[in-house]
Amino acid sequence: MKCRFCSKKINNILIDLGSMAVSNAFLTAEQLNKGETIYPLKVLVCDNCFLVQVDEYQKKEEIFSAEYVYFSSVSDFWLQHSKKYVEKMIADFKLTNSSLVVEIASNDGYLLQYFKEKNIPCLGIEPTDSTAQIAINKGINTLVEFFSEELAYKLAAQKISPDLILGNNVLAHVPNLNDFVRGLKVLLNPGGVMTFEFPHLARLIEKKEFDTIYHEHFSYFSFYFICNMFRFHGFEVFDVEELETHGGSLRVYIRHKENEALPITGRVKDLLSTEIRNGINRIDSYTGFQESANDIKNKFLTYIISQKQEGKKIIAFGAAAKGNTFLNYCGIRPDIIECIVDDTPFKQGKYLPQSHVPVVSRSYFDNSRPDIIIILPWNFKKEIVSKLAFTKEWGAKLVTYIPELEIN
């Protein structure tokens, strides 16, 4: 394949996870009797620009369809994170009721609702109708569209010129990065700022977070690459924060290159220096990740099969996309894990892609007392352990597997 940023032919493999169904393609009972399409899930590294990426086997319109099942508001942690972000942006950039905030991939209004509460005008751009309609019902102005350079020109023609553009965990979902960033250049107010949050590639590799790889994530970003990409398109990354979300993320602050009123902070220079020192721009630094994933899989299977042979009742909690990658890489089926408990109504009553493990509501615990509960969205471990505290009444074990197998 060719690199989606610099177009150079690439063949350096970071990890090969085999072939899998799309992680958020949940199935109905009727669909279980039909064929299911699977695609290769191989991650490559460009030795020119060092973008880490998967090929686009399924078009974004098929992945982010009207039946999309990820709703950000389900997580209390994510809501609190968003509320703090809104308070910080208002204070740092002096946003008022004459400002305009645009969020790309605004989902169900999980974040913009807090700007709305502060009477700050906002606009969401969200391609999935299932989530956008919930935001619209909250009174949040939302366009059901994919963001692109073409859409940016249409919005600019309507005199839409945001003071703040934000995108949380959206960059990884963009197959055409250059078109996307060109659109940002068109749309952003000359004195405006942008923030983007995304899982940090350095943390993904360090903490062996291979399950965060799935077809919905086309790219995986180092800070080194992000700075170079935005600079290429006439922007400057002027600040960065390291976050704990998603196992280790970055929040980057971006302005037009011409807007020198916002100086580049020392944090930018420090993080770039750290990444380069650790070899982020050397292809030989990307070895060993496959072996780490294999080791995690083997240790998990050794444990879970031994527990099953002892007659233990095993379920999982949280039908997250990362969980689907993990279960399918391990070859898990309902004979090992009988169901997944999840709080998202759109997932309940359906089945996981490929593994076909059924998804049920929390009412499952009314009549069942599992011995072992696998926490699939381990990045929300603290929140989930609190939710499942009642299972300690009968001695249930709560298990996570990234970066190491932990049994609590």
N, C-alpha and C positions, 0 to 999 in steps of 0.2 A: 504494500500500500504506500501511498504518498502522505507525507506529513500534512496534517490539516492546517498548519500555520505556514511553514516555509516551503512546502511542496516537494521536499527532497524524498526520494525513495528510502524507505526504512525497513530494516529486517532484524534489528536487535531486540530480542525477546526478554522482557522483565519476568513474566510469568505466563504460563499456559494453564488455564483452568478447565480445559476440555470444551465440550459443547453443552450449552444450557438454554433453557427457555428464558424469555424476557422476565426479569424479576418481579415486575408488577402486573404481569398478565395472569391475574387470578382467574380461576375457572368456576363455572357453575356445574351443578351435578350433571346437567344435560351434556355439557362440553367434555366431560370425562370420557365419553364414548366416541369422541372424534379425535382426529389426528392433531398432534401438538408439534409446532415447529420449534426446532432448537437451532441455535447459532453458535459458531466458535466464540470462545471468550479468551482471547489471547491479547496480552498487553505488550505494546512495543515502545521502544525509546528511540527518538530521533537523535542521531549523533551529530546533528548540525545545530539545532536550536534547543534540544533536550526537553521537548514536550513529550510527556508520557501519555499514551493514547491507545484506544481500541478502534478497530475499523467500524464503520457504520453499516452494520448488517441489516438493521431495521430502521426505516425512516422515522424521524422524530414525530411525524403526524400519527404514526401507528403506536408509538410508545406513549405519547402524551395525548391520548384519545379522550373522548367524552366520558369514558368509564374509568378514568384515572382514579386510583384508590388511596393516594397518600394525602392526608389532611393534616396540616401543621398544627392546628389548634388542639389536636388530641393530646399533645404533650404539655403538661403544666410547666415543665422546665423550659420548653421552647417559648412559651408565652411570657414567662418571666424574663428570659433572655431578651426577647423582643421589646418588652416594656422598658427595660434598662437602656437598650439601644436608643429608643425614641427619646428618652429623657436626656441622654448624652448628646444626641445630634442637635436637639433644640438648644441646649446650653452652649455647645461648642461653636455652632454656626449661626446662632441667634435667629432661628427660624420663627416666623410670626404668621399671622393669618393672611399676610400678603405674599407669603412664600408658596412654592409648589414643590411637592415631593412626589416622585414617580418610583414605584417599585416594579422591577421586572421579575416575573414569576412570583406574583403576589399570593398565589395559592388561595386559601379561603378567607383572606383578610386578617390573618393571625397577627400581623404587625401593623398594617395601615390603620387598624381600628384604634390604635393608641394615638396616632397622629390626628385621627378624626376627633377623638375625645378632647384634644387640645385645640380644636378648631383650626387646624393647619390643613389647607387644601391638599388633597392627594389623589393620585390616579394609580390604579393597579393595571398591569398588563399580564394576563394569565391565559395560556393557551388551552387549558383543560376546563371544559364546561362544567364538569362535576364540582370542581372546587370554586370556580369563578362565581357560580350562581349563589353559593353560600355567602361570598363576600358582597355580592350585589344585594342580597337580602339584608345584610347588615348596614346598607346605605352607603357602601363604598363604591365610588365610581370605578368600574372595571371594564377594560377592553378584553374580549376573548380573542386573543391574537398571539402569534409568535412574534417576538421582537426581532426586527431586522432593519437594515439600512433603508429599505423601501418604506417601512412603517414609520421610521424616524422622520423621513422627509414629509410624509403625510401629516404627522403631528406638528412638525415645525411650521408647515404651511397654515396650520390652525393657530399659530402663535403660542403653542405650548412650549415653554422654555423652563424646565425645572431647575430649581436651586440645589436640589439634592436628588440624585439617582442612586438607588440601592438595589442590590441583588444578593440574596442569601442562598448559597448553594445552588446557583443557577449556571455559573460558568462551565461547570463540568458537563452540563446537559446540552451544551451548544455544539452542534456538529460543524458549523461554519463560523469559526472564531473571528476571522477577518471581517466578514460582513457584519457581525454583531458589534464589534468595536468601532467600525466605521459609522454604524448607526448611533452609537453613543456620542461620537464626535459631532455629529449633526445636531443631536438633541440637547446636549447639556448647555445650560446658560454659560456665557463666557466667564462669569465669576463663580460658577457653581462648583460643587464637589460631588464625587461619587464614592460609595463604599461597596466593596464586594467581600463576602465571606465565602471561604471554601476550605475543604480539608487540605491540610498541608502535606505535600508529598513526602517531605523529610520525616514527618511523624508516622505516616502510613508505612513507610519502609522500616523505620526504627522499631515500631510497635507491632509489626507483622500483621497489619490490618488488611489482609488480602480479601476479606469478605466485603469490603467497601467497593470492590470492583464488580460492576455489572454493566449490561449493555446500555442502560439509561445514562451512565456516566461515560461520556465519550473521551474525556481528558482528565488528567491528574496533574496538579500544578505545584511546581516549586516557586519560591519567591523570585528566584533568578529569572525564570521564564516569564512570570507575570510582569515584572519590571520591563523586560525587553519587549514583550508584546505591546504593552500600552505605550511605551516610548516610540515604537515603530509607527504607531498610529497618531502621534501628536499629543500624547498625554504624559504626565509625570506622576509616579507614585511618590507621594510626599510624606506618608506616615504608614505605620503598620502596627498591629497589635496581635499578639499570640494568644489564642483562646483555647479553652478546654473542650469546646463542642466537637462532636463527631470524632472523638479520640485525638484531637489536636488540629485546630484550624487557624487560619489567618484572617484578619480583617484588614484589608488594604484601603487606604485613602488616596484618591486620585483627583487630579485637576488638569485643566488644559496646560500644556507646556508653556503657553504664553502668559499664564496667570502666576506671576512670581510673587504675588502677595502672600502666598502660603509657602514658607521655606521647607526644604527637605530636612526631616528630623534625623537625629543620630541613630534612631532605631532602624531606619531604612539601611543606612550604611553598615550597621552592626550585623543585621540579619543576612545581608548580602555577603558580607565577609565570612560569616559562619558557614553559609551554604557552600561557598566556593572553597573554603578551607577543607570542608568535608567531601569535596569531590562532586558536587552537583553537576558540574560541566565536564565531567570525565566519564566516558562510557563504561570504564572498568569498575566504577563505583556502584553499578546497578546489578551486580552479581549476588547470588545467594538467596534471593527472595523466594524463589521456587522451593528451595530446600526447607526454608522456614515454614512455608505453607504446608508442605508435606508432613513435617514433624508435628504441627498442630493437629492436622487431620488424623494422623495415626494415633496420637495420644488420646484424642477425643473418642475415636472409635474403640480403642482398647477399653476405655472406661465404660462407655455407654453399653457396649455389647456384654461386658461382664455383669453389669447391673441388670440388664435384661434377662440374662441367663439365671440370675438369682430370683427372678420373678418380680422385679420392681416395676411399678407403674410409672411411665415416663411421658411427660408432655413438654411443651415449650410455651414461652410467653413472648408475645410481640411478633406479629407477622411482617417483619421489616424486610426490605429488599436485601439487605446484607445477610439476613438469615436465610433467604432463599439461595443466595450464592453458596453459603456455607453448607447447608443441608444437601444441596445437589452435588457439590464437590465431594462430600462425604458419602454420597449414595444412600442417604437416609430415606426411608419410606414409612408408611403408617404402621408397619409391623414393629418398628422400633419406637417411634414417637407417635402416639395415637392421635394427638390433636395439638393445635396452637390456640391459646387463649389470646384474644386481641380486643381492644376497646373501640376499634373503628367499625361502625355499623356497616359500611360498604364492603368490608372484608368478611364479616360474619356470614356463615352459611355457604361460603365459597371454599375453594381448595387451592393450595399452593401450586404454582406452576411446576411441572415436572415431577416433584415428589408426591403430589396429590394428597398431602396431609390436610385434613379438614380444619377450617378456622371456626372457632366457637366464641361465644361471649363469656363474660366472667361468671355468668350464672352456672357455668360448668361446675364450679366449686360447691354449688349447693348440694350436689349428690356424689361428688367424686373427691377423693383425697389422694392425689398423686404423690409418689415417693420422691420423685426427682422433677424439677422444673428447669429447663434450659432457657436462660435469658438470651434471646437472639439479638435484640438491640442493646448490646453490652455498653454502648455509649451513654445509655440512660440507666445504667445499673443502679445508681443510688436511688433514683425516683422509683424504679420498678421494685427494688428490694423493700422499699417503704410500702408500696401498694400491696405487696405479697407477704407482709409481716404476719398476717393471720395464719398463713400456712405452717408457721412454726408450731402451731397448736398440735399438729399431728407429726411434727418432725420432718417436714419436707426439706430436701436439700436443694439449694439454689445454685445453679452452675453457670459459669461463664468460661470462655475458651480463648479469648484474645486479651493480652499477648500470650498468656499461659493458662492452662486449665486450673480453675479455682472452684472449690466446692465449699459452700457456706451453709 
